[in-house]
Amino acid sequence: MNFFRGVMGGQAAGPQPSGAETIQKLCDRVASSTLLEDRRDAVRALKSLSKKYRMEVGTQAMDHLINILQTDRSDSEILGYALDTLYNIICNDEEEEQDESEDENAQKQADDLGVQFTDKFIQDPEHVTLLLTLLEEFDFHVRWPGVKLLTAILKNQGVQVQGIILVSPMGVSRLMDLLADSREVIRNDGLLLLQQLTKSNAAIQKIVAFENAFERLLDIITEEGSSDGGIVVEDCLLLLLNLLKNNSSNQNFFKEGSYIQRMKPWFEVGDDNSGWSAQKVTNLHLMLQLVRVMVSPVNSPGATASCQKSMYQCGLLQQLCTILMATGVPADILTETINTVSEVIRGSQVNQDYFASVNAPSNPPRPAIVVLLMSMVNERQPFVLRCAVLYCFQCFLYKNQKGQGEIVATLLPSTIDANSISAGQLLCGGLFSADSLSNWCAAVALAHALQDNLTQKEQLLRVQLATSLGKPPVSLLQQCTNILSQGDKIVRRGSKVQTRVGLLMLLCTWISNCPIAVTHFLHNQENVPFLTAQISENLGEDERLVQGLCALLLGICIYYNDNSLENYTKEKLKQLIEKRIGKENFVEKLGFITKHELYSRAAQKPQPVFPSPEQMLFDHEFTKLVKELEGMITKAVHKSSEEEKKEEEVKKTLEQHDNIVTQYKELIREQDAQIQELKEQVSSMASQAEQMQTTITQQVSQIQQHKDQYNILKLKLGKDNQSQGDGSHMNGLQTEELTQLREEMEELRKEHTLLQSQLSDKDALINTLRSEMSQTAEGSAAGSDNTELLKELEALRSQVQSQSAEINQMKTERQELLRRAEAGSSDAAPSNDGSLDAAKMAELESRLAALTTDTERLKGEAKSSSESRAELEQQLASVSSTVAILQTEKAKLQTEVQESKKEQDDLLMLLADQDQKIHSLKQRLKDLGETVDDEDDLDARDQTDDDEEEEEDDDED
């Protein structure tokens, strides 16, 4: 321990060891000590020496420290010391390095040292994996230094470490867990770590985004106070920029997740905008950049349009326009807001229309476009602000013919309002002011009002300008050429090039693809000599660009010339170039434009970004025009008159071909329409054919049924004929056979009568069941009582019927006894039999009286039962609900009805067979010469016998 006291600052006797020797001894102690406390003290000592002796500790102790991380995982304290030591030797601490050395070489050497130690650490990818594993430890003394160490490694060797983490299982997910740590220092350093991890690596950016990074980061920004938050909000915004910039997948995920809507509250600023803190300015600047990333012109047009639509619908554009028109907003925030609004409205008709309707809160209210143009042509405004306003105006007119027409309309004589300042007046004022930057900006802005819009190019030819009192007005086109030709008389010498470049770009844009504007330009006799003189002169380096633009303007006059002016036809202009300038010299001067350094810079992106006003020479859209026209003008100048005649002939032939093709196209369209109509007719006829086929099929089936019925009838007829043929042989039958046939006929008749009675019973049963089925609204309790009463009633009825049968029998016996008594009254001396008969008769009369009394009693009971049944039926009729039990009984009754119907059908079939047999037997008897009564005669005879029996009964009563 004395050794450690010496290292930690205690005084020891004897010579002091050097730093390298001390570090070597500490490394030996770390490697050889068996006690954890000794190793811990040694690592703590190395940590204290790691900043002062960075080289020595890193060279000698790194392997031992990594071994500690692998073997002593159970002790968080020694792990923390080891991680802190590794961080000290790998991290390039700028502040301390600046204190130690003021020259840049020392700083560079320190950076190289950190990179070397980082390379040594990541030689084995398992070391990075080990570090990721340690980050899962919740202990603060392990997790925090681990986060700092991994951040430093990523700063020094980002690409290699990103590759290792990318292939490590759950590597990125472990780092995302840092954002959920409740300890703010770890969460905040985790943000810095993820910033380094996501730099320029699209794969890791996608993984981080799909690990719910957007949700977590936006929540942190909201918790920290949005734009009023501190450095943590800035770190979150920087990480969001890393995830979204140039990553279309994450941008689409951000939009689809409705995160754009959550950005709106960031830009809610109050009326009092004084006293903005530096952190708030930084935060809001990053928030505006985040909006611009989503709608950047370098993104795919579809994705940009979708984001622009979302920003308008959620009110984000409206909020940005509020900041744009607010007072007290810092200049850099205002500038960035203008650039952001520019890209949100660029190419979106809905957003452009909304921006045109925005008014500044002034008295009287003025359109926001007019207020911005006032800043652009004001030379006292900051240069970056003027560039931003120009960009905003360009984006407002991009693919917006409606807006272009509105701007040009403010210059026309019929729409000029003397009491208000319009956009056209501001542009003309800037175009002819003494400030060259205002000249250039106004010329470019006016050129954008004419971009790809032939109508507005022709309308702008009507604009007339009043130059001075007493002189007639001149056209805007003429005034522009006058400024070019007069040079030093109007424009100051120092700003001559910038002003002339701006005017030449305006003229080239104006007359390109507009033969009428070319004619107006050539109508001024001074323009062509001026251009040829400018091109043919040998001027300095600064004037070469002007010569190239003059060559471009003259070439446009040749290419888009309609030969309406006799003195300036295509051929005469080319002859003039050949005589005064030379074709090769002309093409060389034309090539000066694309070779210029500022041309390449302007061609890269639409936003005008220039380090200084002097370098503001080219516009992005104009570079596209030059690229399109340069080759065509070169070919047009080199063409001879014969080639042009041939080309004219080819053009005429092509026009004729186009006309023929157009005619054929129209014919093809008509034929297509006819074919479509025929197809519709065919489809309708096909449907009709299907319907007819269905009808035919049905008719065929009906015919087949009729055929089957016909065949059955034919078979029946054949059987009847056969039976008649057989009857011709019955004449030879014997009398016994005839008697047998009569007996069979009688038996069949009895069976027929019996079957008819059974059939009538079945019909009665069916009717009873149907009547019971109709009474489905009976209650369960009342139904059971009714059933019992019905059973009692039936029993009483059966008793009554049996008693009635006995009474009838007794009556018959009585009649028989009376008949016998009358027959025996003629005898003088009554015999013992007579006394017996009289006694028997008295007994029968007593029995008859008793039975009569019982019958009357039973009839009374039956009547009371009927009355009670009627009351129950009235109660049952008042029940309104159907019970599931009765439904089941109904189903059973239906089944019984079906069975009864089936039995009835069987009986009907049997009766039909019996009738057929009777008919055949009658026919056979008739053939044998026997008299056979018909069924009608028999029925009449039976009816007569029944009537006679009823009359006899009445007489007896």
Secondary structure in CASP SS format (residue, H / E / C, confidence):
PFRMAT SS
TARGET T0000
AUTHOR 0000-0000-0000
METHOD secondary structure of the structure
MODEL  1
M C 1.00
N H 1.00
F H 1.00
F H 1.00
R H 1.00
G H 1.00
V H 1.00
M C 1.00
G C 1.00
G C 1.00
Q C 1.00
A C 1.00
A C 1.00
G C 1.00
P C 1.00
Q C 1.00
P C 1.00
S C 1.00
G H 1.00
A H 1.00
E H 1.00
T H 1.00
I H 1.00
Q H 1.00
K H 1.00
L H 1.00
C H 1.00
D H 1.00
R H 1.00
V H 1.00
A H 1.00
S H 1.00
S C 1.00
T C 1.00
L C 1.00
L H 1.00
E H 1.00
D H 1.00
R H 1.00
R H 1.00
D H 1.00
A H 1.00
V H 1.00
R H 1.00
A H 1.00
L H 1.00
K H 1.00
S H 1.00
L H 1.00
S C 1.00
K C 1.00
K C 1.00
Y C 1.00
R H 1.00
M H 1.00
E H 1.00
V H 1.00
G H 1.00
T H 1.00
Q H 1.00
A H 1.00
M H 1.00
D H 1.00
H H 1.00
L H 1.00
I H 1.00
N H 1.00
I H 1.00
L H 1.00
Q H 1.00
T H 1.00
D C 1.00
R C 1.00
S C 1.00
D C 1.00
S H 1.00
E H 1.00
I H 1.00
L H 1.00
G H 1.00
Y H 1.00
A H 1.00
L H 1.00
D H 1.00
T H 1.00
L H 1.00
Y H 1.00
N H 1.00
I H 1.00
I H 1.00
C C 1.00
N C 1.00
D C 1.00
E H 1.00
E H 1.00
E H 1.00
E H 1.00
Q H 1.00
D H 1.00
E H 1.00
S C 1.00
E C 1.00
D C 1.00
E H 1.00
N H 1.00
A H 1.00
Q H 1.00
K H 1.00
Q H 1.00
A H 1.00
D H 1.00
D H 1.00
L H 1.00
G H 1.00
V H 1.00
Q H 1.00
F H 1.00
T H 1.00
D H 1.00
K H 1.00
F H 1.00
I C 1.00
Q C 1.00
D C 1.00
P H 1.00
E H 1.00
H H 1.00
V H 1.00
T H 1.00
L H 1.00
L H 1.00
L H 1.00
T H 1.00
L H 1.00
L C 1.00
E C 1.00
E C 1.00
F C 1.00
D C 1.00
F H 1.00
H H 1.00
V H 1.00
R H 1.00
W H 1.00
P H 1.00
G H 1.00
V H 1.00
K H 1.00
L H 1.00
L H 1.00
T H 1.00
A H 1.00
I H 1.00
L H 1.00
K H 1.00
N H 1.00
Q C 1.00
G H 1.00
V H 1.00
Q H 1.00
V H 1.00
Q H 1.00
G H 1.00
I H 1.00
I H 1.00
L H 1.00
V H 1.00
S C 1.00
P C 1.00
M C 1.00
G H 1.00
V H 1.00
S H 1.00
R H 1.00
L H 1.00
M H 1.00
D H 1.00
L H 1.00
L H 1.00
A H 1.00
D C 1.00
S C 1.00
R C 1.00
E H 1.00
V H 1.00
I H 1.00
R H 1.00
N H 1.00
D H 1.00
G H 1.00
L H 1.00
L H 1.00
L H 1.00
L H 1.00
Q H 1.00
Q H 1.00
L H 1.00
T C 1.00
K C 1.00
S C 1.00
N C 1.00
A H 1.00
A H 1.00
I H 1.00
Q H 1.00
K H 1.00
I H 1.00
V H 1.00
A H 1.00
F H 1.00
E C 1.00
N C 1.00
A H 1.00
F H 1.00
E H 1.00
R H 1.00
L H 1.00
L H 1.00
D H 1.00
I H 1.00
I H 1.00
T H 1.00
E H 1.00
E C 1.00
G C 1.00
S H 1.00
S H 1.00
D H 1.00
G C 1.00
G C 1.00
I H 1.00
V H 1.00
V H 1.00
E H 1.00
D H 1.00
C H 1.00
L H 1.00
L H 1.00
L H 1.00
L H 1.00
L H 1.00
N H 1.00
L H 1.00
L H 1.00
K C 1.00
N C 1.00
N C 1.00
S H 1.00
S H 1.00
N H 1.00
Q H 1.00
N H 1.00
F H 1.00
F H 1.00
K H 1.00
E H 1.00
G C 1.00
S C 1.00
Y C 1.00
I C 1.00
Q H 1.00
R H 1.00
M H 1.00
K H 1.00
P H 1.00
W H 1.00
F H 1.00
E C 1.00
V C 1.00
G C 1.00
D C 1.00
D C 1.00
N C 1.00
S C 1.00
G C 1.00
W C 1.00
S C 1.00
A H 1.00
Q H 1.00
K H 1.00
V H 1.00
T H 1.00
N H 1.00
L H 1.00
H H 1.00
L H 1.00
M H 1.00
L H 1.00
Q H 1.00
L H 1.00
V H 1.00
R H 1.00
V H 1.00
M H 1.00
V C 1.00
S C 1.00
P C 1.00
V C 1.00
N C 1.00
S C 1.00
P H 1.00
G H 1.00
A H 1.00
T H 1.00
A H 1.00
S H 1.00
C H 1.00
Q H 1.00
K H 1.00
S H 1.00
M H 1.00
Y H 1.00
Q H 1.00
C C 1.00
G C 1.00
L H 1.00
L H 1.00
Q H 1.00
Q H 1.00
L H 1.00
C H 1.00
T H 1.00
I H 1.00
L H 1.00
M H 1.00
A C 1.00
T C 1.00
G C 1.00
V C 1.00
P C 1.00
A H 1.00
D H 1.00
I H 1.00
L H 1.00
T H 1.00
E H 1.00
T H 1.00
I H 1.00
N H 1.00
T H 1.00
V H 1.00
S H 1.00
E H 1.00
V H 1.00
I H 1.00
R C 1.00
G C 1.00
S C 1.00
Q H 1.00
V H 1.00
N H 1.00
Q H 1.00
D H 1.00
Y H 1.00
F H 1.00
A H 1.00
S H 1.00
V C 1.00
N E 1.00
A E 1.00
P C 1.00
S C 1.00
N C 1.00
P C 1.00
P C 1.00
R E 1.00
P E 1.00
A H 1.00
I H 1.00
V H 1.00
V H 1.00
L H 1.00
L H 1.00
M H 1.00
S H 1.00
M H 1.00
V C 1.00
N C 1.00
E C 1.00
R C 1.00
Q C 1.00
P C 1.00
F H 1.00
V H 1.00
L H 1.00
R H 1.00
C H 1.00
A H 1.00
V H 1.00
L H 1.00
Y H 1.00
C H 1.00
F H 1.00
Q H 1.00
C H 1.00
F H 1.00
L H 1.00
Y C 1.00
K C 1.00
N C 1.00
Q H 1.00
K H 1.00
G H 1.00
Q H 1.00
G H 1.00
E H 1.00
I H 1.00
V H 1.00
A H 1.00
T C 1.00
L C 1.00
L C 1.00
P H 1.00
S H 1.00
T H 1.00
I C 1.00
D C 1.00
A C 1.00
N C 1.00
S C 1.00
I C 1.00
S C 1.00
A H 1.00
G H 1.00
Q H 1.00
L H 1.00
L H 1.00
C H 1.00
G H 1.00
G H 1.00
L H 1.00
F C 1.00
S C 1.00
A C 1.00
D C 1.00
S H 1.00
L H 1.00
S H 1.00
N H 1.00
W H 1.00
C H 1.00
A H 1.00
A H 1.00
V H 1.00
A H 1.00
L H 1.00
A H 1.00
H H 1.00
A H 1.00
L H 1.00
Q C 1.00
D C 1.00
N C 1.00
L H 1.00
T H 1.00
Q H 1.00
K H 1.00
E H 1.00
Q H 1.00
L H 1.00
L C 1.00
R C 1.00
V C 1.00
Q E 1.00
L E 1.00
A C 1.00
T C 1.00
S C 1.00
L C 1.00
G C 1.00
K C 1.00
P C 1.00
P C 1.00
V E 1.00
S E 1.00
L H 1.00
L H 1.00
Q H 1.00
Q H 1.00
C H 1.00
T H 1.00
N H 1.00
I H 1.00
L H 1.00
S H 1.00
Q H 1.00
G H 1.00
D H 1.00
K H 1.00
I C 1.00
V C 1.00
R C 1.00
R H 1.00
G H 1.00
S H 1.00
K H 1.00
V H 1.00
Q H 1.00
T H 1.00
R H 1.00
V H 1.00
G H 1.00
L H 1.00
L H 1.00
M H 1.00
L H 1.00
L H 1.00
C H 1.00
T H 1.00
W H 1.00
I H 1.00
S C 1.00
N C 1.00
C C 1.00
P H 1.00
I H 1.00
A H 1.00
V H 1.00
T H 1.00
H H 1.00
F H 1.00
L H 1.00
H H 1.00
N C 1.00
Q C 1.00
E C 1.00
N H 1.00
V H 1.00
P H 1.00
F H 1.00
L H 1.00
T H 1.00
A H 1.00
Q H 1.00
I H 1.00
S H 1.00
E C 1.00
N C 1.00
L C 1.00
G C 1.00
E H 1.00
D H 1.00
E H 1.00
R H 1.00
L H 1.00
V H 1.00
Q H 1.00
G H 1.00
L H 1.00
C H 1.00
A H 1.00
L H 1.00
L H 1.00
L H 1.00
G H 1.00
I H 1.00
C H 1.00
I H 1.00
Y H 1.00
Y C 1.00
N C 1.00
D C 1.00
N C 1.00
S C 1.00
L C 1.00
E H 1.00
N H 1.00
Y H 1.00
T C 1.00
K H 1.00
E H 1.00
K H 1.00
L H 1.00
K H 1.00
Q H 1.00
L H 1.00
I H 1.00
E H 1.00
K H 1.00
R H 1.00
I C 1.00
G C 1.00
K H 1.00
E H 1.00
N H 1.00
F H 1.00
V H 1.00
E H 1.00
K H 1.00
L H 1.00
G H 1.00
F H 1.00
I H 1.00
T H 1.00
K H 1.00
H C 1.00
E H 1.00
L H 1.00
Y H 1.00
S H 1.00
R H 1.00
A H 1.00
A C 1.00
Q C 1.00
K C 1.00
P C 1.00
Q C 1.00
P C 1.00
V C 1.00
F C 1.00
P C 1.00
S C 1.00
P H 1.00
E H 1.00
Q H 1.00
M C 1.00
L C 1.00
F C 1.00
D C 1.00
H H 1.00
E H 1.00
F H 1.00
T H 1.00
K H 1.00
L H 1.00
V H 1.00
K H 1.00
E H 1.00
L H 1.00
E H 1.00
G H 1.00
M H 1.00
I H 1.00
T H 1.00
K H 1.00
A H 1.00
V H 1.00
H H 1.00
K C 1.00
S C 1.00
S H 1.00
E H 1.00
E H 1.00
E H 1.00
K H 1.00
K H 1.00
E H 1.00
E H 1.00
E H 1.00
V H 1.00
K H 1.00
K H 1.00
T H 1.00
L H 1.00
E H 1.00
Q H 1.00
H H 1.00
D H 1.00
N H 1.00
I H 1.00
V H 1.00
T H 1.00
Q H 1.00
Y H 1.00
K H 1.00
E H 1.00
L H 1.00
I H 1.00
R H 1.00
E H 1.00
Q H 1.00
D H 1.00
A H 1.00
Q H 1.00
I H 1.00
Q H 1.00
E H 1.00
L H 1.00
K H 1.00
E H 1.00
Q H 1.00
V H 1.00
S H 1.00
S H 1.00
M H 1.00
A H 1.00
S H 1.00
Q H 1.00
A H 1.00
E H 1.00
Q H 1.00
M H 1.00
Q H 1.00
T H 1.00
T H 1.00
I H 1.00
T H 1.00
Q H 1.00
Q H 1.00
V H 1.00
S H 1.00
Q H 1.00
I H 1.00
Q H 1.00
Q H 1.00
H H 1.00
K H 1.00
D H 1.00
Q H 1.00
Y H 1.00
N H 1.00
I H 1.00
L H 1.00
K H 1.00
L H 1.00
K H 1.00
L H 1.00
G H 1.00
K H 1.00
D H 1.00
N H 1.00
Q H 1.00
S H 1.00
Q H 1.00
G H 1.00
D H 1.00
G H 1.00
S C 1.00
H C 1.00
M H 1.00
N H 1.00
G H 1.00
L C 1.00
Q C 1.00
T H 1.00
E H 1.00
E H 1.00
L H 1.00
T H 1.00
Q H 1.00
L H 1.00
R H 1.00
E H 1.00
E H 1.00
M H 1.00
E H 1.00
E H 1.00
L H 1.00
R H 1.00
K H 1.00
E H 1.00
H H 1.00
T H 1.00
L H 1.00
L H 1.00
Q H 1.00
S H 1.00
Q H 1.00
L H 1.00
S H 1.00
D H 1.00
K H 1.00
D H 1.00
A H 1.00
L H 1.00
I H 1.00
N H 1.00
T H 1.00
L H 1.00
R H 1.00
S H 1.00
E H 1.00
M H 1.00
S H 1.00
Q C 1.00
T C 1.00
A C 1.00
E C 1.00
G C 1.00
S H 1.00
A H 1.00
A H 1.00
G H 1.00
S H 1.00
D H 1.00
N H 1.00
T H 1.00
E H 1.00
L H 1.00
L H 1.00
K H 1.00
E H 1.00
L H 1.00
E H 1.00
A H 1.00
L H 1.00
R H 1.00
S H 1.00
Q H 1.00
V H 1.00
Q H 1.00
S H 1.00
Q H 1.00
S H 1.00
A H 1.00
E H 1.00
I H 1.00
N H 1.00
Q H 1.00
M H 1.00
K H 1.00
T H 1.00
E H 1.00
R H 1.00
Q H 1.00
E H 1.00
L H 1.00
L H 1.00
R H 1.00
R H 1.00
A H 1.00
E H 1.00
A H 1.00
G H 1.00
S C 1.00
S C 1.00
D C 1.00
A C 1.00
A C 1.00
P C 1.00
S C 1.00
N H 1.00
D H 1.00
G H 1.00
S H 1.00
L H 1.00
D H 1.00
A H 1.00
A H 1.00
K H 1.00
M H 1.00
A H 1.00
E H 1.00
L H 1.00
E H 1.00
S H 1.00
R H 1.00
L H 1.00
A H 1.00
A H 1.00
L H 1.00
T H 1.00
T H 1.00
D H 1.00
T H 1.00
E H 1.00
R H 1.00
L H 1.00
K H 1.00
G H 1.00
E H 1.00
A H 1.00
K H 1.00
S H 1.00
S H 1.00
S H 1.00
E H 1.00
S H 1.00
R H 1.00
A H 1.00
E H 1.00
L H 1.00
E H 1.00
Q H 1.00
Q H 1.00
L H 1.00
A H 1.00
S C 1.00
V C 1.00
S C 1.00
S C 1.00
T C 1.00
V C 1.00
A H 1.00
I H 1.00
L H 1.00
Q H 1.00
T H 1.00
E H 1.00
K H 1.00
A H 1.00
K H 1.00
L H 1.00
Q H 1.00
T H 1.00
E H 1.00
V H 1.00
Q H 1.00
E H 1.00
S H 1.00
K H 1.00
K H 1.00
E H 1.00
Q H 1.00
D H 1.00
D H 1.00
L H 1.00
L H 1.00
M H 1.00
L H 1.00
L H 1.00
A H 1.00
D H 1.00
Q H 1.00
D H 1.00
Q H 1.00
K H 1.00
I H 1.00
H H 1.00
S H 1.00
L H 1.00
K H 1.00
Q H 1.00
R H 1.00
L H 1.00
K H 1.00
D H 1.00
L C 1.00
G C 1.00
E C 1.00
T C 1.00
V C 1.00
D C 1.00
D C 1.00
E H 1.00
D H 1.00
D H 1.00
L H 1.00
D H 1.00
A H 1.00
R H 1.00
D H 1.00
Q H 1.00
T H 1.00
D H 1.00
D H 1.00
D H 1.00
E H 1.00
E H 1.00
E H 1.00
E H 1.00
E H 1.00
D H 1.00
D H 1.00
D H 1.00
E H 1.00
D C 1.00
END
